[in-house]
């Protein structure tokens, strides 16, 4: 019986980056285990064995506790243990994408990059909390977590405020989703005007995924929304700060036709959490980029099956 263990990053977005490689390994190995804090969310009914390794991270700890019955025991020994580290790869080659780095470090080439299954219960949870007949705009604002205080990657809140308050029309219901409970995370700037704030983790991870699935589009910092939206097909507009450029995240194989990013013309690729990166973006570029996004990624998809599904759910 052949076996393999994936033991890498614990972030939700990181886990989504890894999923195509994990599922590809399932075709070759009898036993595939992955260190994760999201056993039910990501691996229910997949044949992949989620194993637990303690981490002092608030979201991960809470999810692992809620789903602790879904973990399996780690094997005493594996035929192969993979610990891909795309941060180290970026330092060596800033032109290499996350996906390409994982591919080179694991020797695995996925054939399918869209593996997330959004459950109906997650969508129902989102609809119970977000009650509107309007199409939804999901918003992920710049914030800083105490446990991993990375202010460098955040785009300027002023740019989010401009897009949200001046460029997204009243026909959309604007929902901001965050987890600011207990003062362990805080906004990185003044709060823009939205229709609904869900800042106390009301959605949970499952409801957040459900809401992303039924949203007409998402406006976000560079974070987990990129691999998730690329996977589930939700149009995404990203406003970058510093830290690492868009090309690092945007492997064409993910399917990027519904993703538009705007970033400083000279990008700071420091990979430092607390750095005085230049985050300036020309207002004209920001405006034109968002108009292009709305016309090509949002309006142009209103005839596709996914949009029809979203409108049916929202009705």
N, C-alpha and C positions, 0 to 999 in steps of 0.2 A: 504494500500500500504506500504510494508516494504521498508526500506531504510538503506544504509550503506555508510559511508565515510571513505576512506583511506587517511590519512594525515601523511606522513612520509618524507623521504629524497627526495631532489630535483634533485640529480644527474641522468644523463641518465642511467648509469649502475644500480644505486639504483632502478630506475623505472622498469628496465628490471627484476631485482630480484623479484620485487613485482607483476609483471603482472600475473603469474600463480595463485596467490592467489586472485587477483582482478577478474580474469575470472571465477574462481571457485565460488566466491561469487555471480556472476551473475546468477548462477543456482538456488540460494536460494532467493535472494532479487529482488524486483521489480525495485528498483532504486539503482544503484551503481555509486557513484561519487568518483573521485580521484583528490587530489591536485597534479597538474603537470604543467610543463612549456613546455610540448611537446604534446599538444592536438591532432594535426593532425598527427604527426609522429607516435604516439603510439596508438591512440584510434579512428581514423577515421573508421566509419562504424562498430564499435564493439558493440554499445549499451551502452558503458560506458560513463558517463558524466564527462568530464574534467573541473575542477574548478580552478580558479586562486588565488594564494596567493603571494603577492609581495616578491621577494628576490633580494638582491643585488649581483647577480652572472652573469657574462658577457654572457656566452652561453645561460643560461636559460632565461635571460632578453630578449635577441635578438630573440630567438625562440618564446617566448610568445608574443612578439610584432608582429612578422610576422604572427602568427596564432591566433591573439586575437579574430577573428570572430568565432572561433570554441569552445570557452568556453561556459559553461552553468552556470546559476545562482546557487549558493549554497543554499540548503534548509535551512529554519529557524531552523529546528531540524531534527536530524537523529535518527533512532532506535538504531543505533550502530556506534560509531566512533572508528577507529583503528589507533593507532600510533606506529607501531612496531619499535623497536630500537635495532638493532642487535649489535651495538657497546657496549651498556651496557651489553648485554648478553655475549659478548666475555670476558669482564672483569670478569664475574662470572664463566664462563666455557670456557676455550680456546680450548677445543676439540669439541665444538659444531659449526656446519656450519651455515652460514648465513641463508640458506633455512630452516634448522631445527629451528633456533631461531624465524624466522617469523612464522613458523607453530605453535610453542608453544605459541607465544604471541597473535596470532589471532584465534587459534582454528580451522583453516582452513587447510585441506590437499588437495593440488591440485592433480588432476588426469592427467593433461597434463602440461609439463614444456616447451614445444616448441610452443610459441604463436606469435612470430614476423612474420609479413608479409612484405616482401621487395617488394616495388612497382617497376614496370617496368620503370617508369619515373626516379626513383632514380638510377637505373642501367644505363639508357641512359645518365644521367648526368655524372656519373662516367666515362663511356666510352668516352664521349665527351672531358673530361679533361685528361684522361689517354689513350693515343693512342699508342698502341703497339700490335704486334702479339705474343709477348711472354706471357707465364703465369705470373701472377702478384704476387709479395710478398708485402703485406701491412705491413708497419712498424710504430709502435707507440713508439717513443723514450722517454727516461726520460726527463721530463720537470717539471718546478715549476711555479704554478700560484700565482699571488700576492694575490688573494682573498681567496685562500685556499692553503697556502704554505706548501705542504707536500713533503719534500725532503727525508724523512725516507723510504718511500716505494719504491723509485726508485732503480732499479738495477744499477750497475756501467756502465757508458757509454762505458768504455773500453771493457766490455763484448759484448755489442751490436756491437761495431765497429769490434771486432774480428769475430763475427758470420756473420755480413753483408758483410764484405770485404774479408773474407777468407773461409767461409763455404757455402755461397749461391752462386751457380754458375752463370755464365753469361747467362744461358738459362732463368733466371728469370728477370723480370723487377721490380726493387725495388723502391717502392713509399713510401715516408715519409709524413704522414699527421698530421698537427698540426694547432693550431690557435695562432700565435705569434703576432697578430696585436696590435699595440699601445704600445708595450713593457710591456703588462700586464701578459705575460707568457714568460718564456725563457728556452732554453735548459739547461739541467743539465750536461754539459760537451761538449767537442768538437764534431762537427757534423761529423758523418761517411759519407763515399762516397756512394751515392745512384744515381739511374737513374733520379728520379724526386722528387723535393721538393714541396709539397703543404702546405706551412706553413702560409698562409694568409687566412685560412678558405675558400679556393677556392671551396672545395667540399660542404661545409655546412654539417649539420648533415645528411640530406637525402642522399646526394652524398656519404658521408662517409659510411653509411650503405649499399648503393648500391655497393661501391667498395669492402667492406668486403665480400659481398655476392659472387662476381665474382672472388675474389682473390683465388689463389691456396693455400695460407697459410698466416698466420700473425705472426710476431715477435713483442712482446710487453712487456711493463712493466705490473705490476698488476694494472688493471684498468677496465673500462667498457667493454673492449674487451672480458673478460672472459665470462660473462653471455651472451653477444651478440653472440660470436662465438659458444658457447655451444648450443645456441638456433637455429642458422641458419646453423650450420654444417661446418663452415670453420675451418680447422686445425689451432691450435694456439700453439705457443711456447712462454712461459713466463719466463722472467728473473727477479727474485725477488731481492729486497733489504732487508729492514727490515719491521717494522710496524706490519705485521700480516702474519702468515704462510699460505701456500697453502691450507692446509686442511680446514681452515676457509671458503674458497671460494668454495671448490670442493665437493659439495654434489653429490654422485653417481647418483642420480635421474636426474641430469641435462644432463647426457650423456657425459662422459669424455674421450671416446676412442680416440678422435682426439686432445686431449689437453695434452701437456707435459710441466711440470714446473721444473725449476732448482732454488734452493735457498741455502742460506748458511747452512752448516751442523748443526750449532747451531743457530736457528732462533730467532731474537729479536722480541718478541710479545708485544712491548711497547704501540702500538696505540698512539704514540706521533708523531706529524707532524715534529718536529725538534729535532731529537735525533741522537746521534752518534752511530747508529746501526752498528754492524759488518756485512758488505755486501760481504765479501770475499767468492768466490766460486772457488774450485779447477779447473784450466784450463782443466785438463783431464776429469773431470766430465761434465763440460760445453760442451766440444767437443763431448764426447760420447753420451750425452743426446740429442744434436742436430742431430747427425747422426741417433740415434734411432728414433727421431721424423720424420725425412725426410723419413726413410725407412718404418716406420709403420703407420704414420699418413698422409703423403703426397703421396709418391710413391704408397703405397698400396691402395689408394683411387682413382687412375686414371681410374679405370674401373667402378666406380660407376656412377649413373645417375647425381649426382650433379657436378662431375668433367666434364662430357660430356656437361652439360649445360654451365659451365664456359667457356670451350674451344669454344663452338658454339658462345657464346656472344663475345669472344675475337677475333674471326676470322674476 
